[in-house]
């Protein structure tokens, strides 16, 4: 199961998608919000470059300790492969979303702030879970791809002051999710010989 950390499967294009999707959503969402409010499209580059070391440390920390290898080897490598032997990727994603909401309750209670955080976890996390499911399947069951995806998502946290979660970014996230579901027909079960299906 963990062999894909050393011998990655799938096209390198999906590893770039894994690395860049969440930064793209945050940056474009912030840019659209700024323009609608009459502000410059992007903040000054010096603001971002000052956080580049923090961004790198956060990325590596998530990969090795805080949700990367330790979570994704279980959620994707173990649970998703087995669920997809019985259900479509879309149904699998919703089962995993429900389990992950329960799993993160202690963390969510600590970070709860006036309902906003729970809305993100409960509503938008369904979209995020679908994207993780799609990424794992598109890379033929690569743990490394979803580890990078997870680390890229969490690495945006130190940049929230510059690239916050915005309504425009949330709409973009939902739009990307809809496109992924429709173009990949995620309501259909994968073939039994697919590498992301448990044998």
Secondary structure, DSSP 8 states (H G I E B T S, - for coil): -GGGGTS--S-HHHHHHHHHHHHHHHHHHHHHHHHHTTS-SS--HHHHHTTHHHHHHHHHHHHHTSSSHHHHIIIIIIIIHHHTTTS-HHHHHHHHHHHHHHHTHHHHHHH--TTHHHHIIIIIHHHHHHHHHHHHHHTTS-HHHHHHHHHHHHTTGGGTTTS---HHHHHHHHHHHHHHHHHTTTTS---TT-TTS--
